[in-house]
Amino acid sequence: MQEVNPKETTRAYAFEMWMKAPMPMVTLIKTLNVTRLRHISRKRDLKFNMLMCWCIGKAATQVKEFYMLPVDDKLIRYDTIAVNTIVANSQGEVSSCDISFSEDLSRFNNDYLRLTRQVADTCENHDITDSMVIGTSALAQYDIDGAVGMYSGVFNNPFMIWGAYRRHWFKTKLTVSFQFHHTQMDGANAARFLGKLQDAINTV
């Protein structure tokens, strides 16, 4: 990771316009067809949430805007991407777990299982500071129509939220909420990412 001069990037105008905005976050909501993901999860005994996190990482690596993030008053370029998941810990609370994205699904799955188990047992967050981290929160036990994340003013990372998937005849659908900092990307970039996320789900 390294600091870059915003004026020397494609985000120069966005940096000037949105870095000082009181509410610079934008949220898109999309319903995905996760029929294939649910099938693979059941057939191969893989966690649905893990598969979603892998597909999110896979899609993000194909959109260059994900590799730059506003941090404090600076624009930082990263070489790698990680996906965060919220873990129910042994004290009945929640902890945060970052997992480095790997193109190798088996490796990502092993890391996911090992790290989420570690975080659940120790109640200590697992943070990766040298990767651009995409936050996620799965409210899988709740049937919700959508969610909008809050802007804390501390973390500018992109963030995804989803609830329970819904079965419609022979299809399974999942509505996701994607929040991002306007300095990092525009609506078109975010919409392209969501399209690539659907592609990743279809071909995993």
N, C-alpha and C positions, 0 to 999 in steps of 0.2 A: 504494500500500500504506500502511496505517496501523495503529497499535496500537489495539485496542479493549478495553473493559472486559468481561471474560468474563461478569460478572454481568448485563450488559445484552444478552447473546446467548442463543441456544438451547443453547449449549454450556456454560452455567454449571456445571451439575452434573458434566458430564464433565471439565471443567477442574479442578474441586476433587478429583475422584476419581482421575484418571489422570495428572496432570502430574508427580506425584512417584513414580509407580509405577516399580519397577526394570525392568519389562518391559511397556511400555504398548502394544506393537504387537500387532495382530490380523491373521491371514492367512486369506483365503478362497481356495478353489481351485474353478475352474469350467471345464468343457469347452464351448467355443464351436463353432458351426457356421460355418466360414470358407469355405464353398464359393464363395459369391459373390465374396469378396475375392480368392481364388486365381484365379477366372475373370477378374476385372477386371485383376488384376496381369499375367496372361499376354496377354490380349487387347489391352490398352492400353500394354503395356511399362512398367508402373509397379512400383516396388519394393514387395514384400509388406510389408516392415517399415515403410515409409513409410505405407502404407494403414492398418496397425494403429495406428500412432502418431496418425494423423489421427482415426480412429474413437475412440480413447481420449480425445483432446481434445474431440471432439464430444460424447461421452457425459458427460464431466466437467462441461462447461458447463451441463448440465441438472440438476446436483445441487448445490444451494447450499452444502453443507458443504465442497465443494472450494475455495471462495474464502476459507476461514479456515484458518490453520495455526499450531500452537504453535511458536514460535521462542524458544529459550532458556526464559525463564520468562514469556514474554508470548504473547498471542494476537494474531495479525496478520491483518488483512483485506486481501485483494488484489482488484484490479479485473480482472486478466487471468490466463490460464492458459497455461503452456508445457509441452511434452513433451520429456523428455530421452531421448537414445539413446546407447548406447555404441558407439564407432567404433574399428575396427582401424586404427592409424596406420602411418605409413611406417617407423617404427622397430621394428615387430613387436610393439608393445605396444597398450594401449587408452587412448583419451581419451574425454572426456565432452562431449556437444554438446546444448545446450538450443535448442529451436525454438519460437518463439511460435506458439500455435494461431491459425489463421485458418479461418473458415467456408468460405472459398474454397479448395477442394481444390487447384486449379492453383497458387495462390499458395503454399500450404503445401508443395506438392511442390517448387516452385522453391527455396524457402528451405531445405528439407530437403537437396536435392542440393547447393546452394551451400555451406551451412554444414558438412555432413558431409565434403565434399571439402576445405574449408579446414582443418578440424580434423585430418583424416587427413594432409594435407601438412605442416602446421606442428607437429603433435604438441602443440598448445596447446588446452586446454579452452575451450569457448565457453559461458560462464555468463550466465544472465539472473537478476538479483537482485531485480527488481521485479515478478515474476510468481510465482504459485504453480506450482511445477514438479512434474510427475508423472514419476518415474524409470521407465525401462524397461531391461530387459536381454534381448536375444533370443539364445538359444543354438540358433539355427536349424539348425545342423549336427548336433545331438545329439537322440537320441530319449529324452526323459525323461518321467516320469509327473507330476512336480511339483517345486517348489522353494520354499523358505521363505527370505526375506531375513533378513539379520542386523540387529540394532538397534545402531547405533554410539553412540547417545547424543549425536551431533552433528547429524545430519539427521533431521528428523521427517517428511519428505515421503512421500507415498504412493508405492508402488513396485510395478511389475509385471514378472514374469519368465515367459518361455515358451521352449519348445524347438521341435523340428521338428513341423510339422503332420502329420497322419496321414490317409490316404485310406481310406475305407470305402465300397466300392461306388461310388455316385454322390455321396457326401458327403465333404467334407474337414473334419476336426475339429482343434481346437487347444486344449490344456489350458493355462490361464493361472493364475498365482498372483498374488493381489493383497494386498499388505501395507499397512496404514494405522495411524496413531496413533489410539488410542481417544478422545483429546481432540478430534480433528478430526471424527470421525464414529462412528456406531454400526454394528453389524453390518447392520441393516436398510438404512441409507443405502448401505453398501458393496454389499450384494446388489442394491439398486435400480440402482446404477451399473453393475454387471455386466450387468443386464438391458438397460439402455440401450445398453451397449456392443454387445450382440448386435443390438439394433434398428439401431444405426448401421451395423454390418456388413451387415445385411440390406438397407439402403436406400441405401448409398453410391453 
